[in-house]
Amino acid sequence: MPIILGKGFSAVGLNEILATAGVPKGSFYHYFGSKEAFGEALLTCYFTEYEARLEEQLVQRAGSPVERLMGYFEEWRVMQCADGPDGKCLAVKLGAEVSDLSEAMRAVLRRGTEEIIRRIAVCIDEGRADGSLTGISDASCTAATLYELWLGATLMEKIRRDRRPLDAAMATTRQLLNLPRAV
């Protein structure tokens, strides 16, 4: 995953993947019919791990739903501004690149991002129920808007190599959730 996060899917050759993993080509083809099938498995694994982090961040963590939700976005901001590929968003890195090349990989991206949005919406609904979030009429629409905002801000951070898009995303998130401005 780190080399794909660093270079993208198309720029990484199968030989580089095999050398990094220390796997012979025959073993690779025993498990994957193609590099595309490997990409599907990589994305599936990424989203499975991401969903486990979401469970911890949005459900299991102590605090009100709004505190958990804002903690999730704060951790996103910190991870995406950090150097190195660890914690970077694979959906941002590969979304545009592979969606036109591989229907199977696009489908995994779609399912994974839809699940993230669903989990954000559940947290928003919990905040509406306990009163920590008010003035939000449609949790699903708000969750989709927030996730798309953060994906776009992450892409702009990569383009600019500047954290201002993520800081703006945080300010807009507070606005969309009807929260007071951060000090």
SULVEN-V856275 format. One record per pair of residues at least 4 apart in sequence whose C-alpha atoms are under 7 Angstrom apart, sorted by the first residue. I is the first residue (numbers start at 1). J is the second residue. D is the distance in whole Angstrom. If there is no record, write none. Layout:
i;j;d
I;J;D
I;J;D
//
This chain:
i;j;d
1;5;6
2;6;6
2;85;6
2;86;7
3;7;6
4;8;5
4;9;5
4;12;7
5;85;6
5;90;6
5;93;6
6;85;6
7;11;6
7;12;6
8;12;7
8;93;7
8;94;6
9;94;7
12;16;6
13;17;7
14;18;6
14;35;7
15;19;6
16;20;6
17;21;6
18;22;6
18;23;5
18;24;6
18;25;7
19;23;7
23;27;6
23;28;7
24;28;6
25;29;6
26;30;6
27;31;7
28;32;6
29;33;5
29;34;7
32;37;6
32;38;6
33;37;6
34;38;6
35;39;6
36;40;6
37;41;6
38;42;6
39;43;6
39;105;7
40;44;6
40;104;7
40;105;5
40;108;7
41;45;6
42;46;6
43;47;6
43;108;7
44;48;6
44;108;6
45;49;6
46;50;6
47;51;6
47;112;6
48;52;6
49;53;6
50;54;6
51;55;6
52;56;6
53;57;6
54;58;6
55;59;5
55;60;6
56;60;5
56;61;6
57;61;5
57;68;6
57;72;6
58;68;5
58;69;6
58;123;6
61;68;7
63;67;6
63;68;6
64;68;6
65;69;6
65;123;6
65;124;7
65;126;6
65;127;5
66;70;6
66;127;6
66;132;6
66;133;7
67;71;6
68;72;6
69;73;7
69;123;7
70;74;6
71;75;6
72;76;6
73;77;6
74;78;6
75;79;6
76;80;6
77;81;6
77;166;6
78;82;6
79;87;6
79;88;6
80;88;6
80;154;7
81;163;6
89;93;6
90;94;6
91;95;5
91;109;7
92;151;6
92;155;6
94;98;6
95;99;6
98;102;6
98;105;7
98;106;7
99;103;6
99;105;7
99;106;5
102;106;6
103;107;6
104;108;7
105;109;6
106;110;6
107;111;6
108;112;6
109;113;6
110;114;6
111;115;6
112;116;6
113;117;6
114;118;6
115;119;6
116;120;6
117;121;6
117;143;6
117;144;6
117;147;7
118;122;6
118;140;7
119;123;6
120;124;6
120;143;6
121;125;6
121;139;5
121;140;5
121;143;5
122;126;6
123;127;6
124;128;6
124;139;6
125;129;6
125;139;6
126;130;6
127;131;6
127;132;5
127;133;5
128;132;6
128;133;5
128;134;6
133;177;7
134;178;7
135;178;7
138;142;6
139;143;6
140;144;6
141;145;6
142;146;6
143;147;6
144;148;6
145;149;6
146;150;6
146;173;7
147;151;6
148;152;6
149;153;6
149;169;6
150;154;6
150;169;6
151;155;6
152;156;6
153;157;6
153;165;5
153;166;5
153;169;6
154;158;6
154;166;7
155;159;6
156;160;6
156;165;6
157;161;5
157;162;5
157;163;6
157;165;6
157;166;7
163;167;6
164;168;6
165;169;6
166;170;6
167;171;6
168;172;6
169;173;6
170;174;6
171;175;6
172;176;6
173;177;6
174;178;6
174;179;5
174;180;7
174;181;7
175;179;6
//
